[in-house]
Amino acid sequence: MPTRRAGGITKRCECRDANRKRLGAKCPQLSKKNHGNYELHQELPPGDKGVRRRFRRTGYELVKDAEKDLTAVRAILDLAEEDEDAERRLGDLLAVVMREREPIPDTTDVKRRLVAGVPMNTSITVGEWLETWVNSKKTKRTTTSGYRSHIRIHLVPGLGHYRLDRLNVGHVQAFFDAIDERNETIAAENAARREQEARSRWGKRSRPPAADSTRLAVEREKLAAMPPYRLITGPATKQRIRATLRTALNAAIRRQHITFNPAQWVELASGKRPKAVLWTDRHVEHWRKTGERPSGVMVWTPTQIGAFLDEAEASRLYAFFHLIAFRGLRRGEGVGHDAVNTDLEGGAITIARELVVDNWEVFEDEPKTDGSAATIALDSLNVAVLGEHRRRKVLEREAWNRQAAADRAAGKDTPDWVETGKEFVDVDGSWLHPEKVSEEFRRIYRRAGLPPISLRDARHCAATLIHGGGGDMHAVKETLRHSTIQLASDTYTSLLKEVDQEIAERAAALVPRARRGEVAPVAE
């Protein structure tokens, strides 16, 4: 049987004598039923230095409430079963509970922690656990960076102050509801700023008259005082934030810090991947008038792709953009592609490495998924473009080294061309920073007067060309190396429908008709 230590329940009050000394148990009024409160006290196992300790709690109006808590305290102490280390740990736990005025812990939960050998102190916060968890992660660098971003920007400010073992579904739901409310505020502020910008512009080539100049100056002062544009936290981002929280809490369950994961039961709007949409003439006209894009993923038509490539021919990265447009490489795969994995004679390239950006720092990594590492066929046009790119690169290297030698002769410390083995490189042969490629991409499409797409979405142009050339959804999936055909279908179904409509219209236009556009008379 466990050792039963001294303890019990007494009645006490706050009455004081003439010297302001509390009477305590000596108060003559204690015999009255409603006078004073009940107090429980229970001897605890000695601390590390053998110092005696006692658990005390007062303020109970009913003796049965004090008895209930005393029973709970004793049940926790009985878990030690004469194990000195367990006794000390349980005594430490109850000492913290008394000092912090925390509720008496559940005996089952305490037993689980005791058996598992995890810390008995239940006061660890969500923020502390998230930091501990993310610092122990062995995932890919970009994945861990994403976790850290969610934790720093969203989770710690919103949930970090809660105790880990007390976090519930209501807390997490309120956190995401607050994001929705903040999104509404940001959207309203962004709209107000756009309106103010319109009022702050003269909009004519001529210089405004004095009266309008004064008015515009006032409007611009108002604009300067407004909050800057901010991005809202969209449905997909919220799903990723929840995934980070859910993963961290599952790890806490495995460590037996908690037994329930509230992030699994929170209702969020769908974070489905946006559908790819073609920049048709109708969409372009609407965008030029309003600045609004029909979808988060916009794709050029074959005609627009051709206009971009025509404009890009003068760029040293023409072959890079040509390869993305026709074969759907990702940006990081393109800049990280090793020249040794390009087989011009066999008409194929093998994706084996990529360059990844983490806070502007570039590092080399394996492709995004196992399915991303694959061999892709090259058409004769891509083979010719890559061949010309290699000849140009040889000339660039020779020109750089000549200039470097001349610089060194003049006392400048200019190194020779860097041999990295990459197919696409910077002007000195070093790794090509992915963002430099994006900047060049934006400069080219703006010069061409094309509607905007991101370089990431430029790879989706390959889907339109594959389908326009007779390829089905499976061909799209294989070339773009999606993990499943369902993922390819979810992304491109609406896009390929629009391509089919354009093909149908062009087919109909091939047939000359003398009465085209006229309605034949109905026979009587």
VEXSE-938031 format. One record per residue: x, y, z of N, C-alpha, C in turn. Coordinates in steps of 0.05 Angstrom, whole numbers, plus 5000, padded with zeros to 4 digits. Each point is the difference from the previous one (the first is absolute). Last residue first. Layout:
XYZXYZXYZ/...
***
This chain:
416155363066497250005008498649754990/510750215030498249934978497249995011/508150645037498549755007498049954977/509850524991497150035004498749745005/510250215031498549914977497050035005/507950625041498249795008498349914976/510450445007497350054994498349765008/509550025009498950215018497150064994/505649594922500749985028498950235016/499249684903497950135016500749995030/506049644935499050234986498050155017/508449405035497149994996499150264987/509549355028498850244988497049964995/506849545075498149934978498750254989/506250005075501449904976498249954976/497250275091500850224983501449914974/497549395069497650104987500750224980/506849665055499249804981497650094984/503050535070501950024978499249794978/495149995080499550254985501850024976/501449285059497549974985499350254984/507450035057500649824978497549964982/499150495080501550154980500649834975/495849585072498250194988501450174979/505149405052498249854981498150204986/505350355068501749944977498349854979/495950175082500250244985501849964975/499349295059497450044988500050264982/507449795054500049844975497350024986/501050435084501850124981499849854973/495249685075498850244989501850124978/503549255046497549934986498850244986/508449935057499950074972497449954986/502449835096501350254993499250094972/497049175037498950215016501150274991/503649224960497250054991498850245015/508649695025500050134974497350074990/500549515079501150275004500250154974/497449104996497950165012500950295005/506049334970498450114978497750175010/509049915059497749844992498650134976/508350355032500049755015497749824992/504650704930498250015023499949725014/505350364919500949845023498350055025/499950334904500350195021500649865027/498849464923502050204993500550205023/493449315010502749894998502150214994/490750245003500949915027502949914998/495750214919500550255016501249925027/497249304946502450124989500750265015/491949585022502349845009502650114990/491950384971500750085028502349845010/500150074896497749985018501050075029/503650334895500549845025497550005018/501450494913498749745000500449835024/502850934981501449824981498949725000/496750675059499550104973501349824979/501749815090497249934993499450094972/508450235034499849714998497249924991/501550915017501349914976499949704996/496550395079498350084977501349904974/504749855080497649844999498350074976/507850505021500649754986497549824998/499950815049499650044971500549744985/501750095093497349904993499450044970/508050335040500249714995497249894993/500850895027500849974972500349704993/498150355089497749924983500749974971/506750275062498949745009497749914983/503450864987501749794987499249725009/492450744999502549955014501649804985/493150714953500049745013502649975016/493950854944502049885018499449715008/498050524903498849995027501949845019/504550504915498349775006498850025028/506650554942497250095004498149785007/510050014985498349894980497050085003/506650265063500850124975498149904977/498949615084499150285000500750144974/503049135015497250004993498850285002/509349895021499449924972497050024994/503450175088500850214982499149934971/498749355067498050225002500850234981/505949265006497549914989497950235000/508350135043500350014971497449924986/500249925094500150284992500350034970/500349135036497350115001500050304992/508349575007498549894977497250124999/505350195073501050154977498649914975/498549545081498450254998501050184977/504449165021497349974988498550264997/510749924994498150035022497249994988/508949524963498150214993497950025021/510749655006497249935002498250244993/509450114958499149915026497149924999/505350394927500049715002499049895026/500250944969502749915007500249705003/491850444979501950104980502849925006/492449355037500250294999502250084981/494949074982501750125020499950304998/495948964965499450295000501550135023/501649094988499350074973499550304997/506949585074497250054995499550084971/508649845045498849764987497050044995/507350615037498149875019498749754988/508650734988498949754988498249865020/503251074984499649795019498849764987/506750834961497349874998499849775020/507750665027499149884975497249895002/503150855061500549714997499149904972/503850985037497749884987500549714995/504650875046499849725009497449884989/506950844963497449935012499949705006/507350494954500150025030497349945013/502649954905499750285008499950035030/500649154960502350144991500050305008/492549475018502249935018502650144992/492450104944499650145026502349945019/499849554918500750284996499750165026/497349105000502950024997500950294997/490849835002501249965026503050014999/495250054919499750255016501249975028/499949244945501750214988499950255016/494249325025502749945008502050194988/490850074976500450065029502949965008/497449764913500050295003500550085029/499049084980502550104989500250305003/492049595027502249925018502750114989/492250134948499950165025502449945018/498849484923501050274993500050185024/496349155011502949974995501250284993/490749935009501349995026503149984997/494449974923500250275011501550005027/498249184960502050144984500350295011/493349475039502749915007502250144985/491050184978500650115026502849915009/496449654921500950274996500750135027/496549145004502649994986501050284995/491449915035502049945021502849994987/492750124942500350245017502249955021/497649284944501450204985500550255017/494949305037502849914996501650224986/490850145009501450045025502949914998/494649834927500350295003501550075026/497649104979502350094984500450305003/495749495083499350024971502450114985/500249425094500450264988499249994971/497649405098500850014971500250294991/501749645102498050124983501050014972/501749485103501150074974497850104982/500850085112499149834978501450094975/497450275106502549914988499449804978/492950335050501150234986502749934986/495149405059498950014973501250234983/502149915092501249784985499150004971/499750955044499049735008501449794984/503350904996497850035019498949745011/510349994965497450114990497849985021/509850105038498749814983497450114990/507650705025498549795014499049804979/506750965023499349784982498549795015/500351115020501349745006499049794981/499951165024499549784981501649755008/495650955049502349824998499249774982/493550645024501850104980502549834996/493049725059500850275009502350114983/498749144966499150025028501050265011/498949414899500550265014498849985028/504049234925497850095016500850265015/502649294911501050215018497650125014/501648954957498750274998501450195019/501048944946500750195021498450264996/498749244942501349865022500650195024/495049814895499850185023501149865025/501949864890499349875025500150205023/498450004885501450115023499049855025/500549854883498849965026501750155021/501949734901497550165003498649975027/508649634961497849835006497450145003/507850494982499949804979497649825005/502050655065498950134975499849794978/500149985108500949834978498750104975/502350325108498750084975501149834977/503250005092497449864998498450094976/508550385023500549724995497449844997/500050925027500449974971500449714992/494350315088502849954992500149944970/492650595061500449784981502949984992/495250675058501649795012500849774982/494350744974502650125008501849795013/491349704974501450124977502850105008/494149685066501049784984501750104976/495350625055502349895014501349774985/492050374964502250205000502549885013/493449314955499750205021502550185000/496349484910501849995023499250215021/495749734909498950045026501949975024/500449984896500449755015499250035030/499250734934499349764985500149745016/502150885037497450034986499249744986/508450065045497850015019497450004985/507850064949499849735012497649995020/502350834960498949824980499549725011/504350655053497250054998498649814979/509449945009498749935026497050044998/505450274928499749715000498649915026/502250934991497849914981499549705002/506350645048498549795012497749904983/505850734977501849785003498649765014/494650734937501049955027501949765002/494950314921502550155004501249955028/491649604973502249894985502650155004/490850185037502149895017502549914984/491750334960501350225015502449905015/494849364956501250184980501550235013/495249415055502549884990501350174979/491550285032502050015021502749904990/492549924944500950285002502150035021/496149154991501750064977501050295001/493949725064502549875005502050074978/491150284989501550175020502749885007/494349504944500850254986501650185018/496249215037502349944982500950254985/495350225091499249844977502449944983/500950185108499950134973498949804979/497750035109501749874980499750144973/498150095117499450094973502149894981/496249895106501849884981499150074972/495250335073502750025011502149884982/491050434958500849775016502850055012/495450674946497749815004500749775019/504151015006500649754986497749805005/500751155001499349755014500649764982/500650984980502449895013499549745014/494050584942499749995029502549925015/499350114902498250205010500150015031/505149364951501050274993498250225012/497349095010502450065016501050284994/492949674948499150055027502450085018/502049734912498550265000499150075028/503949164988502050214997498750275001/494549234999501450045026502050224999/495649784920498150115019501350055027/505049574932499650294994498150135020/505049155039498550054975499750304996/506149375061499750294996498650044973/498749105064501450134977499550304999/500249325089498250144981501750134979/500249215087501550154980498150124980/497449785105500049894972501650184982/502049875107498450154981500249884972/500849435093501750134980498350164980/496049835099500649864975501850164982/496350055096502450124990500949874974/490350155062501749834983502450164990/495750285093499250014972501949834984/498949745102501250214983498849994972/499049595110498750034974501250244985/504049305081499350284993498950014971/503849245053497150035001499150284993/509349675009498649824981497150054998/505950465061500250104973498649834980/501049795096497750174992500150104971/503949125055501050204981497650174990/503049355092497950084981501150224982/504649625077498749764990498050074977/510150415044497150044999498849744989/509049995019499550265014497050055000/505349244960498149975022499850255017/504649804915501750045023498449985026/495549934918501949785001501950025024/494050704985498649765008501949775002/503250794965499750035029498449765011/501150064908502649945012499850025030/492650264951500349714999502649915012/498550914991498549895022500049705000/504350474929501450055026498549885023/496049954915502449835001501550045026/492550554983499249725004502449825003/501550904978499149975028499349715005/502350214912502350035017499249965029/493150004938501649764997502550015017/494550764994498849795017501649754998/502750694945500550075028498849795018/498349914909502849935006500750075029/491550244968500149715002502949915007/498550914984498849925025500149695004/502750364917502050065021498949925027/494249924928502149804997502150055022/492850624993499249745010502249794999/503351025007498049864984499449725011/503650995036500749715004497849834988/503051024967498349855017501049725003/506050914980498849754989498249885020/502451084989500849765013498649764987/502751144986498749764991501049765015/500850915053500949894975498349764991/495950815061501649765003500949904972/498351065011498549745000501849765004/502750944989499249945028498549735002/502850394916502449935015499349915029/493150324943501049744991502449915017/496550865012498249805011500949724993/504750714962500549995029498249795014/498550184910502449845003500949985029/492750554976499249724996502449825005/501450935001498549925023499349704999/504150384925501949995023498649915025/494850164923501549754998502049975023/495250814993498249785007501549735000/504650764970499550025029498349775009/501350084908502549925014499750005030/493050324946500149715001502649905013/498950934988497949905018500149705003/505950424938500750055028497949885019/500749524905499950285009500450035030/504449164945497450105011500150295008/505549534917500450075028497450105012/499949294918500550285006500450045030/497449164965502850054993500850295007/492449445056500350134974503050064995/496349625082498949844978500250124973/501850175103498950204981498849874976/500849565102501350024973498650214983/497249725089502650145003501450034973/491749525015499550295005502650165000/500549064991498650114976499550305004/503649535072502050034979498750124975/494349775071501550255006502250044979/495049214995498350234993501550275005/504349205024499850024971498350244992/500749815092502550114989499950024970/492849605044500050295006502650124989/499249074995498150134982500050305003/505249495060501149994973498250144980/496849895087502250204999501350014973/493449345015498850275001502150224998/502949115007498750044974498850284998/503849735082502050054980498850054973/494249765070501250265005502050074979/496449144998497950204993501150285003/505449305030499950014971498050204990/500549825092502350164991500050024970/493749435037499350285006502250194991/501649084992497950094981499250295005/506049605061501350044974498050104979/496749755083501350265002501650064974/495949165010497950214996501350285001/505449275021499650024971497750204993/501949855092502550094987499650044970/493249605052500050295003502550134987/499349065002498050114982500050315001/505549545060501149984973498050124980/497449955091502350184997501050004971/493249395022499050275000502350204997/501949085011499050064973499050294998/507449845074497649854992499150094972/508650005081499250094973497649834991/505349885081497350125002499150114973/508749605018498149805008497150115002/507450584977499849784980497849815007/499551035028501449765010499549774981/499851014963498449805013501849785011/503150764947499850055029498349795014/501750024902502449935016499750045030/494050174919499449785018502349955020/500050744933497149945004499449795022/509150304974498450245008497149925006/505549294970500950105026498450265008/498149614914499349835022500950115027/501850494914497249945006499649865027/508750284963498150214990497249955011/507349395021500850275007497850214994/498849074976500250035030500550295007/499949764909497349985011500050055030/508449974957498550244991497249995012/505549255013500950235016498450254993/498449224948499149975028500750245016/503649984915497150054999498749975027/509049774991499750294998497150084999/502149094996500450105027499750315001/499749584916497649925016500250125028/507350114942497850184993497549935015/507649455013500550285009497750184994/498248965015501550164980500050295010/498749365081498850014973501850174982/500549755097502049914982499050004971/497750505105499149894974502449934983/499650435090500849724998499349884973/497750905025503049985002500949724998/490750195001501250084975503149985000/495149815081499449814979501450074974/500550595075501549755005499649804977/495150794996502950064996501649755005/490849945017500550044971502950054994/497249955091500049744987500650034970/499050785050502449865008500249734986/492150504987502350134987502649865007/492149725043499949924972502550124986/501449875104498050144982500249884972/501949575102501250074975497950124982/498849635092499650284993501450094974/499449145056498150034977499750284990/507349315054499150285000498250044975/504849195017497550015014498750284999/506849484926499950205021497250015013/502549064960500150274988499750205023/499649005002502550145007500350274988/492849295000501450064976502750145005/494049785072500949754987501750064976/496050745043502049875018501149754987/493150464956502550154999502249865017/491349645004501149974973502750134997/495250145080501149734998501249954973/495450805012502550015016501349724998/491550094962502050144984502750005014/492749635047500749844976502250124983/496350495073501849795009500949824977/497651064993498649744998501949775006/501850995043500149854975498449745001/497850935052501349755006500149834975/499951064987498249785008501649755007/505150925015498949854978498149795010/506050725042497149995004498749864976/509650135018498850144978496950005002/505449575067501150274997498650154978/497649095016499350175023500950294995/502549364937497150034999499150195022/509049734999499450194979497150064998/502649335059501050265010499550224980/498049114977497950125018501050265011/506149524945497650084985498050145018/507649635040500750254984497650094985/499249195045500050225019500750264986/500449224950497250065006499850245020/508549674978498850124977497150085005/504749525068501150274997498750154976/497749105014498950175022501050284997/503549354942497350074992498750185022/508549675018500250194977497250094992/500649335067500950265010500150214977/493449165014502250064982501050285007/492049555037502549995015502550014983/491150144964500449725009502749965011/495250774953502949955002500549725008/491250404992501049894976503049925002/494650465068500049705002501249874974/498750955007502349925016500149695001/492550384958502450064984502549905015/491849965044500149804979502450034982/498350635068501049755011500149784979/496350834976502850045006501249745010/490750024985501550004975503050035005/494250055074500149734990501649984974/498450845036501949865016500349714991/493550554960502750064991502149865016/491049885025500449894973502850064990/497250365083500549715002500549884972/497550905006502749975010500749705002/491350214976501850084978502949975009/493249845063500149784980501850074977/498050645069502049805008500349784979/497251024977498749745008502249805006/502550874974497650065015498749755011/510650234975497849824994497650085017/509350375000497950144985497649834993/510949715009497850105017497950134982/509349295003498150154983497750075017/510749515001497950145014498250144979/508749235015498050114981497850125016/510849845028497149955005498350134979/511049645028498250174984497149925008/511449905034497249925002498250204984/510549764977498350205014497149915000/508249594958498849885023498250195016/504450174914501850035023498849895026/495149964916502749914994501950015024/489949995031501250094975502849894996/491849505057502150215002501150074972/489949655009502649885002502150235001/490650285036501149914974502749865005/490350255060502949984999500949884974/490850565016501049734996503050014999/490050595019502950005002500949714999/490850734984501149735001503150035002/490950635030502749984988500949715001/490350685007501549755006502750014985/494150875040500249814977501749765009/493250805055502649904991499949824976/490950095050502350185006502649864991/490649665001500750164976502450185005/496549415071500049854975501150164976/503350145102497650074985500249874972/507149965063497949805004497550054985/507550605001500349784982497949785004/501950865049497749984982500049764982/507050285065497649895014497649964981/510849944975497750184998497549885013/509049614987499250095027497650184999/504849634922498349805013499050085027/503250824948500349734989498149815014/502850985011499249815021500249714991/505850904967497849834992499549795022/503751015017501049734996497749814994/500050975024499849934971501249724994/498550415088502750064988500149924971/492249845052500550295002502750084987/496249104961499750115027500750304999/495649394917502550085013499450135028/495549314912499650185023502750065014/497749414922501850234998499650205023/498648874998498850254990502150224999/498548825003501450245008498550244989/500248835014498450234994501550255010/503748984962499350175023498350244991/504148954968498450234993499450165026/508649284969497250015008498750264992/510049355014498550194985497150005010/510349415001498150175016498650194982/503249084956501250235014497950165014/501348944964498050225003501350225017/504149204931500350135026497950235001/498249124939501550255001500050125027/499248934987498350245000501750255000/
***
